[in-house]
Amino acid sequence: MPNPYASQLAAIPVVRREASVLGGTTAYWVYGDDDADTTIVAVHGFRGEHHGLEPVVAHLRGIQVISPDLPGFGETAPLAGRAHDLDTYAAWLHAFVEQVAPGAVVLGHSFGSIVSAAAVAGGLATPRLILVNPIGAPALEGPRGILTRLAVFYYLAGARLPRPLGEHLLRNGLIVRVMSNAMAKTRDPALRRFVHEQHDEYFSRFADRDVLHEAFVTSVSHDVREFAPRIAQPTLLIAAQKDDITPIEAERHLATLFPDAELVEIPEVGHLIHYETPQVAASAIREFLAGE
């Protein structure tokens, strides 16, 4: 399926780079020019990698976006000798930003919102924080809590079965498609096909079942609420009114927990703002940064 955002992306220069972070090698991509006035470090969500945020990047021309693959996902290997828990991911992001783009605006999507919030609350210096589809309440309590509990069983089975069977289960294309269908809200058939193909292509690029299970447990054991009161920086929350992971009522409450937060709600979209309404998200980001 042709990428509906390909023409915008083609106009933005991009280069792949690597950095040594916490004893491992982090692969990251730099979109835009090094002399841009504003730089954003964008952290992708669970099971994703940097490609997932490209539709948003496509609408941020003129802003430099640095998009790393999280340890254990995409082209970044797991961190040897470390549990892939929230402390590790937050420490990794802190070290990455300080080394590659000190002073950059931090953006996190979904699981990346938890990692970003934890890092900033823990002392990562950033002028502003942007959270897209933030996890604003326990995932197990979301509108589809039953499906989330099935996911817990799924990832546990993937971790406990003999390794070949577990790996096959976790990378099973049919299950990936079920997940994709559950999250997609658009009625545009072409856009739905694009979303599904993106998940087919990139949703199983995790290193192994062990890091995937550790990251999943982390994703359902934490949410942004526990860090919000300690984040003094101006924060933008971009939330979806049909998000099945965090209901919009919980996002509205989350906004009140920050000392300085702005909430932008996008209707008729769920947990895939970055695929289905990236132009709306990018517009909100531009307005938020212009207020700096």
C-alpha positions in Angstrom: 0.0 0.0 0.0 1.5 3.4 -0.9 2.5 5.5 2.0 0.0 8.4 2.1 2.7 10.6 3.8 5.5 9.6 1.4 5.6 12.9 -0.5 6.0 15.0 2.7 8.7 12.6 4.0 10.6 12.7 0.8 11.1 16.5 1.2 12.8 16.0 4.6 16.4 14.9 4.7 17.1 11.9 6.9 20.2 10.1 8.0 20.8 7.1 10.2 23.3 7.4 13.0 24.4 5.4 16.0 25.4 6.3 19.6 26.9 4.3 22.4 24.4 4.5 25.3 24.6 2.5 28.6 27.1 0.1 27.1 24.9 -0.7 24.0 24.6 0.8 20.5 21.5 2.8 19.9 20.4 3.3 16.3 18.6 6.6 15.6 17.4 8.6 12.7 17.8 12.4 12.2 15.0 14.0 10.2 15.7 17.6 9.1 18.6 19.9 9.2 21.1 20.2 12.1 20.7 23.9 12.1 17.0 23.8 12.8 15.8 26.1 15.5 14.0 23.3 17.3 14.9 19.7 17.9 12.5 17.0 19.2 13.6 13.6 20.4 10.7 11.3 19.6 10.2 8.0 21.6 8.0 5.3 19.9 5.6 3.0 21.6 5.5 -0.7 22.6 6.5 -3.2 19.9 7.1 -0.3 17.5 10.2 1.4 16.2 11.1 4.7 14.6 9.1 4.2 11.4 5.9 4.4 13.4 6.3 8.1 14.1 7.3 9.1 10.5 3.8 10.3 9.6 4.0 12.9 12.3 7.5 13.8 11.3 6.3 14.3 7.8 4.2 17.2 9.0 6.9 18.8 11.1 9.1 20.1 8.3 11.4 22.8 9.6 11.7 21.1 12.9 14.5 18.5 13.5 13.3 15.2 14.8 15.6 12.6 16.3 13.9 9.2 16.5 15.8 6.3 18.2 14.8 2.7 18.3 14.2 1.7 21.9 16.6 -1.0 23.2 15.4 -4.4 22.1 13.4 -3.0 19.2 14.0 -2.2 15.6 17.8 -1.9 15.0 18.8 -1.3 18.6 19.9 -4.4 20.4 18.9 -5.1 24.0 21.1 -3.7 26.7 23.4 -6.5 28.0 23.1 -7.4 31.6 20.1 -5.1 32.3 16.4 -5.9 32.9 14.3 -3.9 30.4 12.2 -2.3 33.0 11.2 1.3 33.4 14.3 2.3 35.3 16.5 1.1 32.5 14.4 2.7 29.7 14.3 6.0 31.6 18.0 5.9 32.3 18.7 5.1 28.6 16.6 8.0 27.4 18.2 10.4 29.8 21.7 9.3 28.7 20.7 9.4 25.0 19.3 12.9 25.0 22.2 14.3 27.0 24.6 12.8 24.6 22.9 13.3 21.2 20.6 16.3 21.6 21.0 18.1 25.0 18.2 20.5 25.6 15.9 19.0 23.0 12.1 18.8 23.4 11.1 15.3 24.4 8.1 13.6 22.7 6.8 10.2 23.7 4.0 8.1 22.1 2.0 5.4 24.1 4.7 3.3 26.0 7.1 6.1 25.0 4.9 8.5 27.0 5.7 6.5 30.2 9.4 6.3 29.4 9.6 10.0 28.6 7.6 11.1 31.7 9.7 8.9 33.9 12.9 10.3 32.5 11.8 14.0 32.8 10.5 13.5 36.3 13.8 11.9 37.1 15.8 14.9 36.0 16.2 14.8 32.2 16.5 18.4 31.2 14.1 19.5 28.5 12.3 22.8 27.9 9.0 21.1 27.0 7.4 17.7 27.0 4.9 16.3 24.5 2.9 13.1 25.1 0.9 11.5 22.2 -1.7 8.9 23.2 -0.3 9.1 26.8 -0.9 6.1 29.0 -2.9 8.1 31.6 -4.4 5.2 33.6 -3.6 1.5 34.2 -4.0 -0.4 30.9 -5.7 -3.2 32.7 -8.5 -0.8 33.6 -9.1 0.6 30.1 -12.3 0.2 28.1 -11.0 -3.1 26.7 -9.6 -4.4 30.0 -10.6 -8.0 29.0 -8.6 -7.8 25.8 -5.7 -6.4 27.8 -5.9 -9.4 30.2 -5.8 -11.7 27.2 -2.7 -9.8 26.1 -1.1 -10.6 29.5 -1.8 -14.3 28.9 -0.5 -14.0 25.3 2.8 -12.5 26.3 3.2 -14.8 29.3 2.6 -17.8 27.0 5.1 -16.4 24.5 7.7 -16.2 27.4 6.9 -19.6 28.9 6.5 -21.9 25.8 9.6 -23.6 24.3 11.5 -20.8 22.7 10.7 -21.7 19.0 7.0 -21.9 19.8 7.0 -18.8 21.9 8.8 -16.8 19.3 6.4 -18.0 16.6 3.4 -17.1 18.7 4.7 -13.6 19.4 5.4 -12.9 15.8 2.3 -14.6 14.4 0.9 -12.4 11.6 -2.7 -13.3 12.3 -2.5 -12.1 15.9 -0.7 -8.9 14.8 -3.6 -8.3 12.4 -6.1 -8.8 15.2 -4.2 -6.2 17.3 -4.1 -3.8 14.4 -7.9 -4.1 13.7 -8.6 -3.6 17.4 -6.7 -0.3 17.4 -7.6 1.2 14.0 -10.6 3.5 14.0 -10.5 5.1 10.5 -13.2 4.1 8.0 -10.9 5.0 5.1 -10.1 1.6 3.6 -6.9 2.8 2.0 -5.7 4.2 5.3 -6.7 1.0 7.2 -4.6 -1.0 4.7 -1.7 1.3 5.3 -2.0 0.9 9.1 -2.2 -2.9 8.8 0.8 -3.1 6.5 2.8 -0.9 8.9 2.0 -3.2 11.7 2.8 -6.3 9.5 6.2 -4.8 8.6 7.3 -3.3 11.9 5.4 -4.7 14.8 7.5 -7.8 15.2 11.0 -6.3 14.9 11.8 -7.0 18.6 15.0 -8.7 19.5 13.6 -11.7 21.3 10.7 -12.9 23.5 12.5 -12.1 26.7 13.0 -8.3 26.1 9.4 -8.2 24.7 7.9 -9.7 27.8 9.9 -7.4 30.1 8.8 -4.4 28.1 5.2 -5.5 28.1 5.2 -6.0 31.9 6.7 -2.6 32.2 4.0 -1.1 29.9 1.1 -2.4 32.0 2.7 -1.8 35.4 3.1 2.0 35.1 1.3 5.0 33.7 2.1 8.7 33.4 0.0 9.7 36.5 2.8 8.6 38.8 5.2 11.1 37.3 3.0 14.0 36.3 3.2 16.0 39.6 7.0 16.1 39.4 7.1 17.5 35.8 7.4 21.2 36.0 8.0 21.8 32.3 5.1 22.9 30.1 3.5 19.7 28.8 1.3 19.0 25.8 -1.0 16.0 25.9 -2.4 14.9 22.6 -5.2 12.4 23.3 -7.8 10.5 21.3 -11.4 10.5 22.2 -11.8 6.8 21.1 -8.7 5.4 22.7 -9.3 1.9 24.0 -6.2 1.9 26.2 -6.7 5.1 28.1 -10.3 6.6 27.9 -10.6 10.3 27.3 -12.0 10.9 30.8 -8.8 9.5 32.3 -6.7 11.8 29.9 -8.7 14.8 31.1 -7.9 13.9 34.7 -4.2 13.3 33.8 -4.0 16.8 32.5 -4.9 18.2 36.0 -2.0 16.3 37.6 0.6 18.3 35.8 1.7 21.7 37.2 1.5 23.1 33.6 -0.3 21.0 31.0 -2.4 21.6 27.9 -4.7 18.9 26.6 -5.6 18.6 22.9 -8.4 16.1 22.1 -8.7 14.5 18.7 -12.2 13.0 17.8 -12.9 9.9 15.8 -9.5 8.4 16.4 -8.1 5.8 18.9 -4.6 4.7 19.9 -3.2 5.3 16.5 -3.0 9.1 16.3 0.4 8.8 14.7 -1.0 6.9 11.8 -4.5 8.2 11.4 -4.4 11.9 12.3 -0.7 12.8 12.2 -1.3 16.2 10.6 -3.6 17.2 13.5 -1.1 16.1 16.0 1.7 18.0 14.2 -0.4 21.1 14.1 -0.9 20.9 17.9 2.8 20.4 18.4 3.7 23.4 16.2 1.2 25.6 18.2 2.6 24.4 21.5 6.2 25.0 20.5 5.3 28.4 19.1 4.1 29.4 22.5 7.6 28.9 23.9 
